[in-house]
Amino acid sequence: MSAAEEWELYLHLPFCVRKCRYCDFLSFPAGEEEKERYVRALIEEIATQKNRPQAAGRPVVSVFLGGGTPSLLSPSQIRRILEAVRSSFALADGAEITMEANPGTCGKSALSGYREAGVNRLSLGLQSVHEDELRGLGRIHTFADFLATYEAARAQGFENINVDLMSGLPGQTESAWEETLRRVIGLSPEHISAYSLIIEEGTPFGTMYGAMSRDLEVYGEYEEIPARRRASYGDLPPLPGERADRRMYRMTKELLADAGYARYEISNYARPGRECVHNTGYWTGRDYLGLGLGAASLERGSRFSVTADLKRYLGFDGGDFAAGRQYGDVRRLSKRERMEEFMFLGLRLIRGIRAKEFIRRFAVWPEEIYGAVFARLTEQGLLSRFGGETDPERRYALTDFGLDVSNAVLAEFLLDERE
Amino acid sequence: MAAMDQSKIRNFCIIAHIDHGKSTLADRIIESTGLLTSREMQSQVLDNMELERERGITIKAQAVRTVYHAKDGGEYIFNLIDTPGHVDFNYEVSRSLAACDGAILVVDAAQGIEAQTLANVYLALDHDLEVFPVLNKVDLPSAEPDRVAAEIEDVIGLEAADAPRISAKTGLNVDQVLEEIVARIPAPQGDPEAPLQALIFDSLYDSYKGVIVFCRIKNGTVRKGTPIRMMATGAQAEVVEVGYFGAGQFIPCEELSAGMVGYLTASIKNVRDTMVGDTITGRDRPCSEPLPGYKKVTPMVYCGLYPADGAKYPDLRDALEKLQLNDASLFFEPETSIALGFGFRCGFLGLLHLDIIEERLEREYNLDLVTTAPGVVYRVHKTNGEMIELTNPSNLPDPSEIDYMEEPIVSAEIMVTTEFVGAIMTLCQERRGVYLGMEYIETTRALLRYELPLNEIIYDFFDALKSRSRGYASFDYELKGYQPSKLVKLDILVNREEVDALSFIVFEDSAYERGRKMCEKLKEEIPRHLFEIPIQAAVGGKIIARETVKAMRKDVLAKCYGGDISRKRKLLEKQKEGKKRMRQIGNVEIPQKAFMSVLKLDEE
């Protein structure tokens, strides 16, 4: 791998107004002083990268400011962070610089400031256009707040905007989801991420919906769950069953396709040419460096991440950062693991994986490793090959059914230790 | 050691229901005769195996010798033989009793007599043992020693008014018990000059010494170099070492003579040469006849044991062989299942025995096992006059070749407080029990006698008994014989393929009900696949019940970004690991525990 190989940066800004009920990201409320201390530490961490030979001269094709709610930082803080990035890294011309923002946290002037600081793509967490659903999720904004932020962003010249939406919410009907989709399509953002809600342990939703969600995995539909189990859930609105969930996915795909958004990943849709550069990097195995509390990295075949302990992080000085003391769980990936990741990440993309890319990385055709898996999954209607058997341009991609049950399919690409 | 004065020897055991304090009293006796100081004592010295301590039951017989300085000034040798405490090991109990001259009956002064106590007391009286009662746990507020003493007199007919009232836990009045042992247990009577005649009551395999045989010398004397012969198995050997039992250790001595309890080793390689109940005699000067009561123990319950990982088959065989070194009643032979691959058909004395072996295989030998439903031994009489003993349902001949079948029947005694008599009778009816009679032990308790098919009680009868009597019923049974019965083989088809390891034999009239429940249970156990899976129960090719595991249509992890990748990998690994722990039947993955489903049909 040459030093000039492209890579990307992820900057974690862990602050939020308050935790949403489903959220298991590393985020928490904080005061102004604490935020400023964090920004200084982050800038120090970025600055030490200047002297790291591994980073020198390596073109950065995208920067992602994620959280938390990065828009809780002031434009000048964002500007200082991005200036530090520019001075330490070889930021490529036209690099995608995305910032996550929550409606209700940033006004016109703030947006204008972020724009001037260099942010050229906004990712707005909307989730739903319905107030009852927003309240249920514990979001801090209304749909009207979102509209105001969206219009302001457009007015300040943001011409690349993503909107995050969420299906599979408690009590959500298919028509409610349809309305969310239609109203957002009406605004014409360049990109839409449509997730289904995941009930995570250790979140309020995990406590409230954990049992129901596990039972739904076993029984598929709410009505199929034995009544004695249902009785234990309390007075909660039911989560949509498998059938409704799947219909919502289908509807998403169709409505968005009609409106000119192509599905390019399991949950991501974009106007042509507007696919997210940064996230596509994750799925195609591009290296990325994570900076800031808890941020994960993939660099030259190793995965590692920054400590998730805020006190420790704030206590580091330039010397600690230079020595890499912020990192924990460094894990060198074996060739087997890299092949597995190439497959289970790459197949999240609708276009799938290219055989040529596999041989370029691993010096072996994918069929030699996965021939039996390909055959089995193809026979089950979960995978398709595009291009002839010997065509170097041949691709493998999941079918619609394969995408619906992707966990079961992707698990097949894990190899036994000895292989 | 000079020839032992037999009048100073007392060989005895303790009879008690589980939890009535047998092991605690044994500890106190050992402690107060000064063999061990209480600091050296690990609680319950005699229960050696870790498993025995955990379960609070005795699996193998143990023995210990102590010296007691009696109030009459004499020095007495006590040989305390601890007997296994479960109905599965009835025969072992009877052999241990035969090695004794007397028994202490321990009865919980709060709970009174239980069915098992009664069974063991009768067993002891049958062996002409002198039995004297002791009332334990008198320190409990709920203790009613007067009532229980009266109960012992009424029910068993043993004089109990003056029985020591003790607390084995605190040591209260244990000294009275020691004096009673001297006074009431008869000294052994045997001729040390007569030909050797010794009863084997247990054996233990030691990798250095070979089999260590636990025996009671009835007549004659044995010492190092004595050529011996086992009268039933015919095995011959030359004695290498004799000795007696210290606490947790073997103490060699010169000789064992009539009346003594001890061990001998003779470079014997296999416990099957030294069956419990056999008589050891001198090769050159044999006794005229063996001691009475020997019988070959046959397994009552069979099941298939398979390694979860097929590659571990040789490990499982080695482990079973090692366990068998110490357990002559464990039977196994190789078998093959279409569903489970290579494994073993294993025979056990009962479900507890099965449980113990399974747990030891998993714990001590680190094996992950798939167990098929346990079944009893059926007798299949074929139209050609041949009779086969069926231990594996898969081997059932074609129905056209079967004239009739027989199943084992036990006679059972259930002791229960009168308020639950109705509920217990209902339970026995449901299990095809034949009512034999009922006796009132006192106004509040009754002893019910039933004949029950063994296959109705091996699974969960004991649990059902406990739950329907709020824990108050106790239960004992013995095999009575075989009896013709309308039996059929119930087959289970998963995705239209018959799964041999799920078949079981069932009473014809229960087939529909069992089949239906089995399908329901499997529906819960088998995870959803990407296609629909019918689960069917069939008798003789006719489908009698059906359930469907619906196809999984959605299983997506919506988000996967930079920070999620390690987590995503773990999730996929878990998914894959889960599959590894399943058995592939056709294209359906069946979890290991599904093969035991039949055991859980009566839950809820």
Interface residues (C-beta under 8 A of the other chain):
Chain A: Y10 Y195 S196 I198 V218 G220 E224 E242 R243 D245 R246 Y249 I266 S267 N279 Y282 W283 Y288 G290 G294 A295 A296 S297 L298 R303 S305 D329 R331 E337 E340 E341 F344 L345 R348 Q380 L382 F401 L403 D404 V405 S406 N407 A408 L410 A411 E412 L414
Chain B: E524 P527 R528 L530 K550 M552 R553 K554 D555 V556 L557 A558 K559 C560 Y561 G562 G563 I565 S566 K568 R569 L571 L572 E573 Q575 K576 K579
